[in-house]
C-alpha cells in the first residue's frame, strides 16, 4: 500500500495470516472438556441399563426359588413389598412376611416383621436375606406356641434354581422361647450361631454330598439337658452321604433315603467347650431301619470330674430305686426317699456313685491331652438311638423318621 514500508507490510501480512488460526484454537481446546462429560454420560447410561438388567435377573432368580418352595409345600406372602438398592445392589423388601409350611405334621405358620433380600449387581444369583424379628411359630388355627428374636439374622443362598450350591445362616443374640410362658429360661439362646452347608460332591440332581460347618458361642438349652445349662461354645464339621437329590421334600424322607442307600453322617471334627470342660471328637454314624442312630464317636474329654455329675446318673439311680420299691415317677425320687429315711443318704449315694464312675472311666479310657491339659479318650456309642459314654448311659436320640 502507498506510504507503507516493506517491513510494515510484512508484519501486517503475518498478522492477517495468523488470524484464522486464532479463531480455530478455542474450538480444538473444547474437546478435552467435552470428552470426559461424554464418557461419564455413556457410563451412567450403561450402568443404569446394567442395574435394571441385573434387577430383572435377580427378580427372576428370587421368583424361581419361591416357585421351588411353593412346590415343596412352603408358601410365602408379604403385607407390602418393593424393589430398591440402585445403583450398586438390588433389594427386595417384604414387610409383615409370613410363611405357611404344609409339609410338616401338623402344618404351621411362621411370621416375622420384615425380610430384605439383597443381590449385588455383579452377582445377582447370590441372594442374601436379612430378617427383622420377632418371629412367631403357630400351628394352623392355634395361637403362637414359640417366639424367637435376635439382634441380627442373615441367610445367604448361592446358586441357580433348582440347584443350590451353598446355604449359610448367621444369627447374633438369638433367643427361642415358648410364646405363652413368662419368667422362664429360654428354650435355646446363643450369642452367635453360624452354619454353612455346601455341595462338595455329586450334584443337586444326583447323589449330592453335603458338608456342613456349625459354630456357636455361649449357647444354652437348660430344658434339653442339665449339661446344656452352662454356656457352651462349639465347632462341628459333618459330611452327609446317601442323599438321592436335593429336590424339595421333608427331612424324614431324606433320612429314609440315607438309610436305604447305606449312607453315613461323618463327624469330621467336633469341639465343645465350657468353663471347666472341653470335648473333642470324630467318628461316623449311620441310620438303621427304625430311623435311629448307630455308630461310634471317639471323644477326648478335659474335666471328666465336672462332666460326669451333669450326665444325670443320680436320675438313673433314683429310677432304679423306684422300680425296686414298686413306684413310678420322675427320676431322682428314689434318692429323695433315701434322704427322707436318713437325711443326707441320697447325697452320699450320688457322690460315691459319681466318684466311682469317674475313676472307672479314667481307668478304661486312654490318657491324652487337649490344649496341653490332661484328657481321657472314651467311646461315645450310639446303639439304636441310645447313647452311652463308655459304660455310662447318657440319653436317647429320637428316631429321625
FENZI-V290572 format. One record per pair of residues at least 6 apart in sequence whose ideal C-beta (glycine too) atoms are under 8 Angstrom apart, sorted by the first residue. I is the first residue (numbers start at 0). J is the second residue. Records with the same first field share a line. If there is no record, write none. Layout:
I = J + J
//
This chain:
0 = 8
3 = 11
46 = 86
47 = 86
49 = 120
50 = 85 + 86 + 89 + 120
53 = 89 + 118 + 120 + 121 + 123
54 = 82 + 84 + 89 + 123
56 = 123 + 124
57 = 89 + 91 + 118 + 123 + 124 + 126
58 = 82 + 89 + 91
60 = 118 + 123 + 124 + 126 + 159 + 160
61 = 91 + 116 + 118 + 126
63 = 159 + 160 + 161
64 = 126 + 156 + 160
65 = 75
66 = 160
67 = 160 + 161 + 247
68 = 74 + 75 + 247
69 = 75
70 = 247
71 = 102 + 247 + 248
72 = 100 + 101 + 102 + 247
73 = 98 + 99 + 100 + 101 + 102 + 247
74 = 98 + 99 + 101
75 = 93 + 96 + 97 + 98 + 99
76 = 96 + 97 + 98 + 99
77 = 93 + 94 + 95 + 96 + 97
78 = 93 + 94 + 95 + 96
79 = 93 + 94 + 95
80 = 91 + 92 + 93 + 94
81 = 91 + 92
82 = 89 + 90 + 91
83 = 90 + 92
84 = 90 + 117
86 = 120
87 = 119 + 120
88 = 117 + 118 + 119 + 120
89 = 117 + 118 + 119 + 120 + 123
90 = 115 + 116 + 117
91 = 115 + 116 + 117
92 = 113 + 114 + 115 + 116
93 = 113 + 114 + 115 + 116
94 = 112 + 113
95 = 110 + 112 + 113
96 = 110 + 111 + 112 + 113 + 114
97 = 108 + 109 + 110 + 111
98 = 108 + 109 + 110
99 = 106 + 108 + 139
100 = 106 + 107 + 108 + 109
102 = 248 + 249
103 = 249
105 = 138 + 139
106 = 138 + 139
107 = 136 + 137 + 138 + 139
108 = 136 + 137 + 138 + 139
109 = 134 + 135 + 136
110 = 134 + 135 + 137
111 = 130 + 131 + 132 + 133 + 134 + 135
112 = 131 + 132 + 133
113 = 130 + 131
114 = 128 + 129 + 130 + 131
115 = 128 + 129 + 131
116 = 126 + 127 + 128
117 = 126 + 127 + 128 + 129
118 = 124 + 125 + 126 + 127
119 = 125
124 = 157 + 158 + 159
125 = 155 + 156 + 157
126 = 155 + 156 + 157
127 = 153 + 154 + 155 + 156
128 = 153 + 154 + 155 + 156
129 = 151 + 152 + 153
130 = 149 + 152 + 153 + 154
132 = 147 + 148 + 149 + 152
133 = 146 + 147 + 148
134 = 146 + 147 + 148
135 = 143 + 145 + 146 + 147 + 178
136 = 143 + 144 + 145 + 146 + 147 + 178
137 = 143 + 144 + 178
138 = 144
142 = 178 + 179
143 = 178 + 179
144 = 177 + 178 + 179
145 = 175 + 176 + 177 + 178 + 186
146 = 175 + 176 + 177 + 178
147 = 173 + 174 + 175 + 176
148 = 173 + 174
149 = 170 + 171 + 172 + 173 + 174
150 = 171 + 172
151 = 169 + 170 + 171 + 172
152 = 169 + 170 + 171 + 173
153 = 167 + 168 + 169
154 = 166 + 167 + 168 + 169
155 = 165 + 166 + 167 + 168
156 = 163 + 165 + 166
157 = 163 + 164 + 165 + 166
158 = 164 + 165 + 203
161 = 203 + 204 + 245 + 246
162 = 202 + 203 + 204 + 245
163 = 198 + 203 + 245
164 = 197 + 198 + 203
165 = 195 + 196 + 197 + 198
166 = 195 + 196 + 197
167 = 193 + 194 + 195 + 196
168 = 192 + 193 + 194 + 195
169 = 191 + 192 + 193
170 = 189 + 191 + 192 + 193
171 = 190 + 191
172 = 190 + 191
173 = 187 + 188 + 189 + 192
174 = 185 + 187 + 188
175 = 185 + 186 + 187 + 188
176 = 183 + 185 + 186
177 = 183 + 186
184 = 219 + 221 + 222
185 = 219
186 = 220 + 222
187 = 218 + 219 + 220 + 223
188 = 218 + 219
189 = 215 + 216 + 217 + 218 + 219
190 = 216 + 217 + 218
191 = 214 + 215 + 216 + 217
192 = 213 + 214 + 215 + 218
193 = 212 + 213 + 214 + 215
194 = 211 + 212 + 213 + 214
195 = 211 + 212
196 = 209 + 210 + 211 + 212
197 = 209 + 210 + 211
198 = 207 + 208 + 209
199 = 208 + 209 + 210 + 238
200 = 206 + 207 + 208
201 = 207 + 208
203 = 244 + 245
204 = 244 + 245 + 246
205 = 243 + 244
206 = 242 + 243 + 244
207 = 242 + 244 + 245
208 = 238 + 239 + 240 + 242
209 = 238 + 239 + 242
210 = 236 + 237 + 238 + 239 + 267
211 = 235 + 236 + 237 + 238 + 239
212 = 234 + 235 + 236
213 = 233 + 234 + 235 + 236 + 237
214 = 233 + 234 + 235
215 = 231 + 232 + 233
216 = 232
217 = 230 + 231 + 232
218 = 227 + 230 + 231 + 232 + 233
219 = 227 + 228 + 229 + 230 + 231
220 = 227
221 = 227 + 228
224 = 311 + 394
225 = 309 + 311
226 = 306 + 309 + 310
229 = 273 + 274
230 = 273 + 274
231 = 271 + 272 + 273
232 = 271 + 272 + 273
233 = 269 + 270 + 271 + 272
234 = 268 + 269 + 270
235 = 266 + 268 + 269 + 270
236 = 266 + 267 + 268 + 269
237 = 264 + 265 + 266 + 267
238 = 264 + 265 + 267
239 = 257 + 262 + 264
240 = 257 + 262 + 263 + 264 + 265
241 = 256 + 257 + 258 + 259 + 260 + 261 + 262 + 263
242 = 253 + 256 + 257 + 260 + 262
243 = 256 + 260
250 = 399
251 = 290 + 399 + 400
252 = 400
254 = 286 + 290 + 399 + 400
255 = 290 + 400
256 = 262
257 = 263 + 264 + 286
258 = 285 + 286 + 287 + 288 + 290 + 400
261 = 285
262 = 285 + 286
263 = 283 + 284 + 285 + 294
264 = 283 + 284 + 285 + 286 + 292 + 294
265 = 282 + 283 + 284
266 = 280 + 281 + 282 + 283 + 284 + 296
267 = 281
268 = 279 + 281
269 = 278 + 279 + 280 + 281 + 296 + 298
270 = 277 + 278 + 279
271 = 277 + 278 + 279
272 = 278
273 = 302 + 305
275 = 302 + 305
276 = 300 + 301 + 302 + 303 + 305 + 306
277 = 300 + 301 + 302 + 369 + 370 + 372 + 374
278 = 298 + 299 + 300 + 301 + 306
279 = 298 + 299 + 369
280 = 296 + 297 + 298 + 299 + 379
281 = 296 + 297
282 = 294 + 295 + 296 + 297 + 379
283 = 294 + 295
284 = 292 + 293 + 294 + 296 + 381
285 = 292 + 293 + 294
286 = 292 + 293 + 399
287 = 293 + 383
289 = 383 + 384 + 398
290 = 398 + 399 + 400
291 = 383 + 384 + 396 + 398 + 399
292 = 381 + 384 + 396 + 399
293 = 381 + 382 + 383
294 = 380 + 381
295 = 378 + 379 + 380 + 381
296 = 378 + 379 + 381
297 = 376 + 377 + 378 + 379
298 = 376 + 377 + 378 + 379 + 388
299 = 367 + 369 + 374 + 375 + 376 + 377
300 = 306 + 374 + 375 + 376 + 377
301 = 369 + 370 + 372 + 373 + 374
303 = 357 + 360 + 361 + 375
304 = 357
307 = 353 + 356 + 357 + 360 + 391
308 = 349 + 353
310 = 388 + 391 + 393
311 = 330 + 394
312 = 349 + 352 + 353 + 356 + 391
313 = 330 + 331 + 334 + 345 + 348 + 349 + 352 + 353
314 = 330 + 331
315 = 330 + 392
316 = 333 + 334 + 348 + 349 + 352
317 = 329 + 330 + 331 + 332 + 333 + 334 + 335
318 = 330 + 331 + 333
319 = 333
320 = 333 + 334 + 336 + 337
321 = 327 + 328 + 330 + 332 + 333
323 = 333
324 = 333 + 336
326 = 332 + 333
334 = 345 + 348 + 349
335 = 345
336 = 345
337 = 344 + 345 + 348
338 = 344 + 345 + 346
356 = 390 + 391
359 = 389 + 390
360 = 375 + 377 + 388 + 389 + 390 + 391
361 = 375
363 = 377 + 389 + 390
364 = 375 + 376 + 377 + 389
365 = 375 + 376
366 = 373 + 374 + 375 + 376
367 = 374 + 375 + 376
368 = 374
377 = 388 + 389
378 = 388 + 389
379 = 386 + 387 + 388 + 393
380 = 386 + 387
381 = 396
384 = 395 + 396 + 397 + 398
385 = 392 + 394 + 395
386 = 392 + 393 + 394 + 395 + 396
387 = 393
//
